[in-house]
Amino acid sequence: MQVKTRQKSGSSRAGKETAQRIVTAARELLMREGYAQFSMRNVAAQAGLHLANVQYYYPTRDDLVRAILADTGERYLASYEQLRARAPADGAERFKAVVEFNLRDVATWETRRFFIQLWALLSTLDGDSGSLLNDLYEIDIQQLSGCIAELVPGTQAAEVRRRATLLAAMIEGLIVVRSAHSRSAAELKRLTSRAQALGMQIALGVVSEVN
C-alpha cells in the first residue's frame, strides 16, 4: 500500500517527521472524536499545525485516510515481524502465538474504537475504499497463511489462504461482537480460549468442508 506525499520536503528527515506527525494526529483524532469530526482542519489543530501545512503533505482528506491505512499496515507488519522473531521454532506454538496476539489486540479499546471509526470513515471517501481496506487485510491473511503453511506443510496454497481468510474473518468479527457477547471478564476469557481452539481447528482443516 503506497501513499505519495509531497516530495520536496517529504524526502527530508524533517519533512518525513512532519508527515508522520500529521498521520499520528489524524489517527488520534479518529479514535478520540470519531469519524464525524474527521476533517483536515481538525487534524491540523490536533497536530498543532496550520491547515496549509497539512494540505501540503496530504492535499485531500482521501490522501490522508490512505496514509492512515498505510501507517496501520506498517504497524501490524512490524508487530508480526517482532512476534515471529521471538516465537518458538515449533510450528504449532508459533501459530498459537500469532493467534493470541490477534485476539489480545482486538480485545483492546484502542483497536476496537479505531477500526469501527475507520470503517465508518471509509464509507465517506470518494475513491475506492474497498480496495484500500483489502490491502490492509491482505497483511493479516499473508501472515496467517505463513503460519498455517508451517503448521500443515504440504497443504495446497489455495487451501492455506482459504483457512487464513476464515481465521482473519473470525478475529476481525470479534472486534464488533466481543463486547456484545458479555462484559464479564471470566466469560470473555472463556470466549478467547474457545476462539484459540477454533482457530487451530480452522488451520488444521478439521472444520468439515461442504462441496
C-alpha positions as protocol buffer text, in pm:
chain_id: "A"
residue {
  index: 1
  type: MET
  ca { x: 0 y: 0 z: 0 }
}
residue {
  index: 2
  type: GLN
  ca { x: 186 y: 307 z: -121 }
}
residue {
  index: 3
  type: VAL
  ca { x: 96 y: 662 z: -28 }
}
residue {
  index: 4
  type: LYS
  ca { x: 261 y: 953 z: -203 }
}
residue {
  index: 5
  type: THR
  ca { x: 329 y: 1275 z: -14 }
}
residue {
  index: 6
  type: ARG
  ca { x: 491 y: 1590 z: -142 }
}
residue {
  index: 7
  type: GLN
  ca { x: 849 y: 1508 z: -228 }
}
residue {
  index: 8
  type: LYS
  ca { x: 1031 y: 1839 z: -185 }
}
residue {
  index: 9
  type: SER
  ca { x: 1008 y: 1843 z: 194 }
}
residue {
  index: 10
  type: GLY
  ca { x: 875 y: 1491 z: 239 }
}
residue {
  index: 11
  type: SER
  ca { x: 1206 y: 1344 z: 126 }
}
residue {
  index: 12
  type: SER
  ca { x: 1396 y: 1523 z: 402 }
}
residue {
  index: 13
  type: ARG
  ca { x: 1409 y: 1399 z: 759 }
}
residue {
  index: 14
  type: ALA
  ca { x: 1213 y: 1697 z: 888 }
}
residue {
  index: 15
  type: GLY
  ca { x: 955 y: 1654 z: 615 }
}
residue {
  index: 16
  type: LYS
  ca { x: 906 y: 1285 z: 692 }
}
residue {
  index: 17
  type: GLU
  ca { x: 871 y: 1363 z: 1061 }
}
residue {
  index: 18
  type: THR
  ca { x: 605 y: 1623 z: 985 }
}
residue {
  index: 19
  type: ALA
  ca { x: 417 y: 1385 z: 757 }
}
residue {
  index: 20
  type: GLN
  ca { x: 423 y: 1119 z: 1031 }
}
residue {
  index: 21
  type: ARG
  ca { x: 316 y: 1378 z: 1289 }
}
residue {
  index: 22
  type: ILE
  ca { x: 9 y: 1453 z: 1077 }
}
residue {
  index: 23
  type: VAL
  ca { x: -81 y: 1085 z: 1036 }
}
residue {
  index: 24
  type: THR
  ca { x: -40 y: 1021 z: 1408 }
}
residue {
  index: 25
  type: ALA
  ca { x: -259 y: 1321 z: 1489 }
}
residue {
  index: 26
  type: ALA
  ca { x: -521 y: 1202 z: 1240 }
}
residue {
  index: 27
  type: ARG
  ca { x: -524 y: 856 z: 1397 }
}
residue {
  index: 28
  type: GLU
  ca { x: -563 y: 1001 z: 1747 }
}
residue {
  index: 29
  type: LEU
  ca { x: -840 y: 1236 z: 1633 }
}
residue {
  index: 30
  type: LEU
  ca { x: -1029 y: 950 z: 1471 }
}
residue {
  index: 31
  type: MET
  ca { x: -1014 y: 743 z: 1790 }
}
residue {
  index: 32
  type: ARG
  ca { x: -1098 y: 1026 z: 2027 }
}
residue {
  index: 33
  type: GLU
  ca { x: -1360 y: 1225 z: 1834 }
}
residue {
  index: 34
  type: GLY
  ca { x: -1490 y: 972 z: 1581 }
}
residue {
  index: 35
  type: TYR
  ca { x: -1527 y: 981 z: 1204 }
}
residue {
  index: 36
  type: ALA
  ca { x: -1789 y: 1259 z: 1207 }
}
residue {
  index: 37
  type: GLN
  ca { x: -1529 y: 1506 z: 1336 }
}
residue {
  index: 38
  type: PHE
  ca { x: -1256 y: 1387 z: 1100 }
}
residue {
  index: 39
  type: SER
  ca { x: -1172 y: 1693 z: 888 }
}
residue {
  index: 40
  type: MET
  ca { x: -848 y: 1837 z: 758 }
}
residue {
  index: 41
  type: ARG
  ca { x: -895 y: 2143 z: 980 }
}
residue {
  index: 42
  type: ASN
  ca { x: -946 y: 1932 z: 1292 }
}
residue {
  index: 43
  type: VAL
  ca { x: -645 y: 1717 z: 1207 }
}
residue {
  index: 44
  type: ALA
  ca { x: -435 y: 2032 z: 1169 }
}
residue {
  index: 45
  type: ALA
  ca { x: -550 y: 2151 z: 1512 }
}
residue {
  index: 46
  type: GLN
  ca { x: -471 y: 1810 z: 1664 }
}
residue {
  index: 47
  type: ALA
  ca { x: -122 y: 1819 z: 1511 }
}
residue {
  index: 48
  type: GLY
  ca { x: -61 y: 2180 z: 1612 }
}
residue {
  index: 49
  type: LEU
  ca { x: -12 y: 2287 z: 1251 }
}
residue {
  index: 50
  type: HIS
  ca { x: -173 y: 2526 z: 1007 }
}
residue {
  index: 51
  type: LEU
  ca { x: -424 y: 2374 z: 766 }
}
residue {
  index: 52
  type: ALA
  ca { x: -199 y: 2468 z: 473 }
}
residue {
  index: 53
  type: ASN
  ca { x: 83 y: 2262 z: 625 }
}
residue {
  index: 54
  type: VAL
  ca { x: -138 y: 1954 z: 641 }
}
residue {
  index: 55
  type: GLN
  ca { x: -262 y: 2008 z: 285 }
}
residue {
  index: 56
  type: TYR
  ca { x: 94 y: 2044 z: 161 }
}
residue {
  index: 57
  type: TYR
  ca { x: 165 y: 1683 z: 255 }
}
residue {
  index: 58
  type: TYR
  ca { x: -186 y: 1545 z: 205 }
}
residue {
  index: 59
  type: PRO
  ca { x: -383 y: 1762 z: -40 }
}
residue {
  index: 60
  type: THR
  ca { x: -717 y: 1590 z: 26 }
}
residue {
  index: 61
  type: ARG
  ca { x: -887 y: 1404 z: 305 }
}
residue {
  index: 62
  type: ASP
  ca { x: -880 y: 1089 z: 92 }
}
residue {
  index: 63
  type: ASP
  ca { x: -499 y: 1119 z: 69 }
}
residue {
  index: 64
  type: LEU
  ca { x: -477 y: 1145 z: 447 }
}
residue {
  index: 65
  type: VAL
  ca { x: -700 y: 842 z: 502 }
}
residue {
  index: 66
  type: ARG
  ca { x: -483 y: 642 z: 262 }
}
residue {
  index: 67
  type: ALA
  ca { x: -182 y: 746 z: 471 }
}
residue {
  index: 68
  type: ILE
  ca { x: -357 y: 626 z: 788 }
}
residue {
  index: 69
  type: LEU
  ca { x: -424 y: 288 z: 626 }
}
residue {
  index: 70
  type: ALA
  ca { x: -62 y: 261 z: 510 }
}
residue {
  index: 71
  type: ASP
  ca { x: 62 y: 354 z: 857 }
}
residue {
  index: 72
  type: THR
  ca { x: -169 y: 96 z: 1015 }
}
residue {
  index: 73
  type: GLY
  ca { x: -39 y: -170 z: 779 }
}
residue {
  index: 74
  type: GLU
  ca { x: 320 y: -83 z: 867 }
}
residue {
  index: 75
  type: ARG
  ca { x: 240 y: -102 z: 1238 }
}
residue {
  index: 76
  type: TYR
  ca { x: 96 y: -452 z: 1202 }
}
residue {
  index: 77
  type: LEU
  ca { x: 382 y: -571 z: 982 }
}
residue {
  index: 78
  type: ALA
  ca { x: 632 y: -452 z: 1242 }
}
residue {
  index: 79
  type: SER
  ca { x: 436 y: -628 z: 1518 }
}
residue {
  index: 80
  type: TYR
  ca { x: 425 y: -952 z: 1320 }
}
residue {
  index: 81
  type: GLU
  ca { x: 798 y: -937 z: 1250 }
}
residue {
  index: 82
  type: GLN
  ca { x: 877 y: -884 z: 1618 }
}
residue {
  index: 83
  type: LEU
  ca { x: 641 y: -1163 z: 1715 }
}
residue {
  index: 84
  type: ARG
  ca { x: 784 y: -1413 z: 1472 }
}
residue {
  index: 85
  type: ALA
  ca { x: 1140 y: -1323 z: 1571 }
}
residue {
  index: 86
  type: ARG
  ca { x: 1080 y: -1425 z: 1931 }
}
residue {
  index: 87
  type: ALA
  ca { x: 823 y: -1700 z: 1873 }
}
residue {
  index: 88
  type: PRO
  ca { x: 915 y: -2067 z: 1934 }
}
residue {
  index: 89
  type: ALA
  ca { x: 1053 y: -2271 z: 1645 }
}
residue {
  index: 90
  type: ASP
  ca { x: 770 y: -2524 z: 1677 }
}
residue {
  index: 91
  type: GLY
  ca { x: 505 y: -2453 z: 1413 }
}
residue {
  index: 92
  type: ALA
  ca { x: 210 y: -2514 z: 1644 }
}
residue {
  index: 93
  type: GLU
  ca { x: 349 y: -2281 z: 1911 }
}
residue {
  index: 94
  type: ARG
  ca { x: 426 y: -2012 z: 1653 }
}
residue {
  index: 95
  type: PHE
  ca { x: 73 y: -2034 z: 1522 }
}
residue {
  index: 96
  type: LYS
  ca { x: -71 y: -2009 z: 1872 }
}
residue {
  index: 97
  type: ALA
  ca { x: 145 y: -1703 z: 1941 }
}
residue {
  index: 98
  type: VAL
  ca { x: 17 y: -1523 z: 1630 }
}
residue {
  index: 99
  type: VAL
  ca { x: -347 y: -1605 z: 1706 }
}
residue {
  index: 100
  type: GLU
  ca { x: -303 y: -1499 z: 2068 }
}
residue {
  index: 101
  type: PHE
  ca { x: -152 y: -1168 z: 1956 }
}
residue {
  index: 102
  type: ASN
  ca { x: -450 y: -1100 z: 1733 }
}
residue {
  index: 103
  type: LEU
  ca { x: -705 y: -1196 z: 1998 }
}
residue {
  index: 104
  type: ARG
  ca { x: -536 y: -972 z: 2255 }
}
residue {
  index: 105
  type: ASP
  ca { x: -524 y: -690 z: 2004 }
}
residue {
  index: 106
  type: VAL
  ca { x: -896 y: -697 z: 1918 }
}
residue {
  index: 107
  type: ALA
  ca { x: -975 y: -704 z: 2290 }
}
residue {
  index: 108
  type: THR
  ca { x: -826 y: -358 z: 2347 }
}
residue {
  index: 109
  type: TRP
  ca { x: -1042 y: -47 z: 2349 }
}
residue {
  index: 110
  type: GLU
  ca { x: -800 y: 132 z: 2117 }
}
residue {
  index: 111
  type: THR
  ca { x: -820 y: -129 z: 1842 }
}
residue {
  index: 112
  type: ARG
  ca { x: -1197 y: -164 z: 1861 }
}
residue {
  index: 113
  type: ARG
  ca { x: -1253 y: 211 z: 1861 }
}
residue {
  index: 114
  type: PHE
  ca { x: -1005 y: 274 z: 1579 }
}
residue {
  index: 115
  type: PHE
  ca { x: -1138 y: 13 z: 1338 }
}
residue {
  index: 116
  type: ILE
  ca { x: -1505 y: 84 z: 1397 }
}
residue {
  index: 117
  type: GLN
  ca { x: -1447 y: 453 z: 1330 }
}
residue {
  index: 118
  type: LEU
  ca { x: -1219 y: 373 z: 1034 }
}
residue {
  index: 119
  type: TRP
  ca { x: -1485 y: 157 z: 869 }
}
residue {
  index: 120
  type: ALA
  ca { x: -1734 y: 441 z: 906 }
}
residue {
  index: 121
  type: LEU
  ca { x: -1484 y: 694 z: 770 }
}
residue {
  index: 122
  type: LEU
  ca { x: -1405 y: 481 z: 465 }
}
residue {
  index: 123
  type: SER
  ca { x: -1771 y: 488 z: 367 }
}
residue {
  index: 124
  type: THR
  ca { x: -1743 y: 865 z: 320 }
}
residue {
  index: 125
  type: LEU
  ca { x: -1448 y: 857 z: 79 }
}
residue {
  index: 126
  type: ASP
  ca { x: -1476 y: 948 z: -287 }
}
residue {
  index: 127
  type: GLY
  ca { x: -1235 y: 678 z: -405 }
}
residue {
  index: 128
  type: ASP
  ca { x: -1232 y: 301 z: -393 }
}
residue {
  index: 129
  type: SER
  ca { x: -1230 y: 247 z: -17 }
}
residue {
  index: 130
  type: GLY
  ca { x: -1286 y: -127 z: -61 }
}
residue {
  index: 131
  type: SER
  ca { x: -954 y: -184 z: -235 }
}
residue {
  index: 132
  type: LEU
  ca { x: -772 y: 20 z: 32 }
}
residue {
  index: 133
  type: LEU
  ca { x: -917 y: -192 z: 309 }
}
residue {
  index: 134
  type: ASN
  ca { x: -837 y: -508 z: 115 }
}
residue {
  index: 135
  type: ASP
  ca { x: -471 y: -403 z: 102 }
}
residue {
  index: 136
  type: LEU
  ca { x: -471 y: -370 z: 481 }
}
residue {
  index: 137
  type: TYR
  ca { x: -635 y: -706 z: 548 }
}
residue {
  index: 138
  type: GLU
  ca { x: -405 y: -873 z: 299 }
}
residue {
  index: 139
  type: ILE
  ca { x: -130 y: -829 z: 560 }
}
residue {
  index: 140
  type: ASP
  ca { x: -325 y: -1039 z: 810 }
}
residue {
  index: 141
  type: ILE
  ca { x: -409 y: -1304 z: 553 }
}
residue {
  index: 142
  type: GLN
  ca { x: -47 y: -1333 z: 439 }
}
residue {
  index: 143
  type: GLN
  ca { x: 89 y: -1360 z: 792 }
}
residue {
  index: 144
  type: LEU
  ca { x: -171 y: -1617 z: 895 }
}
residue {
  index: 145
  type: SER
  ca { x: -110 y: -1808 z: 571 }
}
residue {
  index: 146
  type: GLY
  ca { x: 260 y: -1832 z: 651 }
}
residue {
  index: 147
  type: CYS
  ca { x: 187 y: -1972 z: 996 }
}
residue {
  index: 148
  type: ILE
  ca { x: -66 y: -2222 z: 865 }
}
residue {
  index: 149
  type: ALA
  ca { x: 171 y: -2337 z: 591 }
}
residue {
  index: 150
  type: GLU
  ca { x: 433 y: -2409 z: 860 }
}
residue {
  index: 151
  type: LEU
  ca { x: 177 y: -2587 z: 1072 }
}
residue {
  index: 152
  type: VAL
  ca { x: 43 y: -2812 z: 795 }
}
residue {
  index: 153
  type: PRO
  ca { x: 319 y: -2846 z: 533 }
}
residue {
  index: 154
  type: GLY
  ca { x: 210 y: -2990 z: 203 }
}
residue {
  index: 155
  type: THR
  ca { x: -129 y: -2822 z: 206 }
}
residue {
  index: 156
  type: GLN
  ca { x: -210 y: -2652 z: -124 }
}
residue {
  index: 157
  type: ALA
  ca { x: -155 y: -2276 z: -124 }
}
residue {
  index: 158
  type: ALA
  ca { x: -516 y: -2204 z: -218 }
}
residue {
  index: 159
  type: GLU
  ca { x: -644 y: -2407 z: 78 }
}
residue {
  index: 160
  type: VAL
  ca { x: -395 y: -2242 z: 315 }
}
residue {
  index: 161
  type: ARG
  ca { x: -518 y: -1899 z: 207 }
}
residue {
  index: 162
  type: ARG
  ca { x: -879 y: -2011 z: 242 }
}
residue {
  index: 163
  type: ARG
  ca { x: -819 y: -2115 z: 603 }
}
residue {
  index: 164
  type: ALA
  ca { x: -623 y: -1797 z: 675 }
}
residue {
  index: 165
  type: THR
  ca { x: -907 y: -1585 z: 538 }
}
residue {
  index: 166
  type: LEU
  ca { x: -1165 y: -1762 z: 755 }
}
residue {
  index: 167
  type: LEU
  ca { x: -944 y: -1718 z: 1060 }
}
residue {
  index: 168
  type: ALA
  ca { x: -889 y: -1350 z: 983 }
}
residue {
  index: 169
  type: ALA
  ca { x: -1266 y: -1304 z: 946 }
}
residue {
  index: 170
  type: MET
  ca { x: -1328 y: -1465 z: 1286 }
}
residue {
  index: 171
  type: ILE
  ca { x: -1071 y: -1242 z: 1455 }
}
residue {
  index: 172
  type: GLU
  ca { x: -1197 y: -929 z: 1282 }
}
residue {
  index: 173
  type: GLY
  ca { x: -1557 y: -1009 z: 1370 }
}
residue {
  index: 174
  type: LEU
  ca { x: -1468 y: -1024 z: 1738 }
}
residue {
  index: 175
  type: ILE
  ca { x: -1396 y: -651 z: 1724 }
}
residue {
  index: 176
  type: VAL
  ca { x: -1768 y: -591 z: 1683 }
}
residue {
  index: 177
  type: VAL
  ca { x: -1936 y: -874 z: 1874 }
}
residue {
  index: 178
  type: ARG
  ca { x: -1697 y: -938 z: 2162 }
}
residue {
  index: 179
  type: SER
  ca { x: -1845 y: -680 z: 2399 }
}
residue {
  index: 180
  type: ALA
  ca { x: -2198 y: -757 z: 2286 }
}
residue {
  index: 181
  type: HIS
  ca { x: -2145 y: -1117 z: 2391 }
}
residue {
  index: 182
  type: SER
  ca { x: -2058 y: -1035 z: 2751 }
}
residue {
  index: 183
  type: ARG
  ca { x: -1893 y: -778 z: 2978 }
}
residue {
  index: 184
  type: SER
  ca { x: -1781 y: -1046 z: 3223 }
}
residue {
  index: 185
  type: ALA
  ca { x: -1402 y: -1082 z: 3235 }
}
residue {
  index: 186
  type: ALA
  ca { x: -1432 y: -1453 z: 3314 }
}
residue {
  index: 187
  type: GLU
  ca { x: -1669 y: -1514 z: 3024 }
}
residue {
  index: 188
  type: LEU
  ca { x: -1454 y: -1315 z: 2783 }
}
residue {
  index: 189
  type: LYS
  ca { x: -1157 y: -1525 z: 2890 }
}
residue {
  index: 190
  type: ARG
  ca { x: -1357 y: -1839 z: 2807 }
}
residue {
  index: 191
  type: LEU
  ca { x: -1457 y: -1688 z: 2473 }
}
residue {
  index: 192
  type: THR
  ca { x: -1094 y: -1614 z: 2389 }
}
residue {
  index: 193
  type: SER
  ca { x: -994 y: -1968 z: 2482 }
}
residue {
  index: 194
  type: ARG
  ca { x: -1268 y: -2106 z: 2257 }
}
residue {
  index: 195
  type: ALA
  ca { x: -1155 y: -1878 z: 1975 }
}
residue {
  index: 196
  type: GLN
  ca { x: -798 y: -2005 z: 2010 }
}
residue {
  index: 197
  type: ALA
  ca { x: -916 y: -2365 z: 1990 }
}
residue {
  index: 198
  type: LEU
  ca { x: -1138 y: -2289 z: 1691 }
}
residue {
  index: 199
  type: GLY
  ca { x: -850 y: -2109 z: 1520 }
}
residue {
  index: 200
  type: MET
  ca { x: -637 y: -2421 z: 1550 }
}
residue {
  index: 201
  type: GLN
  ca { x: -920 y: -2633 z: 1406 }
}
residue {
  index: 202
  type: ILE
  ca { x: -953 y: -2397 z: 1110 }
}
residue {
  index: 203
  type: ALA
  ca { x: -578 y: -2402 z: 1049 }
}
residue {
  index: 204
  type: LEU
  ca { x: -560 y: -2780 z: 1063 }
}
residue {
  index: 205
  type: GLY
  ca { x: -861 y: -2817 z: 832 }
}
residue {
  index: 206
  type: VAL
  ca { x: -1064 y: -3001 z: 1095 }
}
residue {
  index: 207
  type: VAL
  ca { x: -1373 y: -2799 z: 1006 }
}
residue {
  index: 208
  type: SER
  ca { x: -1575 y: -3002 z: 759 }
}
residue {
  index: 209
  type: GLU
  ca { x: -1586 y: -2881 z: 400 }
}
residue {
  index: 210
  type: VAL
  ca { x: -1920 y: -2879 z: 219 }
}
residue {
  index: 211
  type: ASN
  ca { x: -1895 y: -2949 z: -153 }
}
